[in-house]
Amino acid sequence: AEQIYMRYNLNSSIFSCYKSSSSVNEPVAIYKYVDLAPTAVSTPTFSLAAGTYFTPQQVSIACSTAGSTIYYPTDGSNPIHNGTIYTTPLTISTTTTIRAVAIRGSDTSSIASVLYNFPVEVANLAAFKTSSTYSNNTPYRITGDVTFVFKGTTSNAEYTYVKDTTGGLLIYENLSNALITNTYQEGDVISGGVCGTFSIYNKQIELKPLTGTAAATSNVGIIRPIEITVAELKANYASYDAQLIKLQNVTFPEGFYADNEVLIVQGTDTMTLFNRFNVDVTVAAGESRDVIGFAAIYNNTFQIYPLTSGHITTGTITVPQPSLAIIAPAPGSTFSTLDTLPVSLDIQNFRLGTDGLLKIESNILTSISQPNPSYLDS
């Protein structure tokens, strides 16, 4: 047999071959063999498209080749070597990769693969806020109960504030595609999970919803602000982020005339009052007020967002004791337990809550088949 030599020319980037007895190089073509013959078994298909889901889902796997057997694992491994025979639909509730192969006799299909994403579950607001350090598209579900505090609307966005025992959180969404459509009262408890992605906007942590939130299951009453100083806010901002706070006796050096933002001073400490919710109130230059609002941050600037004009006040407010008078039925009336009687209540001397509503809680409301508690706006 005669020897054939191959040579690769670096300068011309070509292969050539030659015989030991010849000085003439012969060009060589190199080919890759690809089997283009169709497989005898069809690739399996999945009944559920890949994507992100928020509730448990059922997935069926099928193969159009008669007599074939489908094998699958749910850990993403090779189904040929580590597969379970498919017989019934699969129920999935956590992030899962399913790979499947169909086999008939000695023939094997191509491997099909699909990824189903489910939210990462975190127990509370603090766990969500420490789950990342940058904005990302990972879906999260806060599984613990949260309490609704306030919703403020601007020209293009909604700011929903919730709290639990671990802290506060801002839920931010654009008005054009808002997903939270349920109406809540201050103190409403939202159960069943809050789903969204983690976002940081100029150092402000936000949750951007991926679904709506559940209806309220109960109500804990008026949310009291945390009384702190500007110095305490700056020293330990993470503890007060997105919480309802009260700053007492802060001075407005330049006044406030429904401006977008102004400097406020408490002792030697300064911060910014940002008029996020278009509060219409006038404070003369040099005057001091108490301010109730949400703690916020914009880059390295600490801010407070007052809720309404009633939350920039002249000193400490004494909340009056409401008076309740039963107008009907009249005292001393005699009636059967089967009688239907008109009931009229007269409530005087009250202040509206942070959401602009008066909360009324009484067994009388239950007895007359009315919501208990009920809310009035005047």
Secondary structure, DSSP 8 states (H G I E B T S, - for coil): ---EEEEEETTTTEEEEEETT----EE---------S--SS---EESS-SEE-SS-EEE-EE-SSTT-EEEE-SBSS-HHHH-EE--S-EEE-S-EEEEEEEEETTEE---EEEEEE--EEESSHHHHHTS-SS----EEEE-S-EEEEEEEE-SSEEEEEEEETTEEEEEEEEGGG--------TTEEE-S-EEEEEEEETTEEEEEESS----EEEE------EEE-HHHHHHTHHHHTT-EEEEEEEE-TT-EES-SEEEEEETTEEEEEE-TT----EE-TT-EEEEEEEEEEETTEEEEEE-SGGGEESS-------EEEEEES-TT----TT-----EEEEES----TTS-EEE--HHHHHTT--SSEEE--
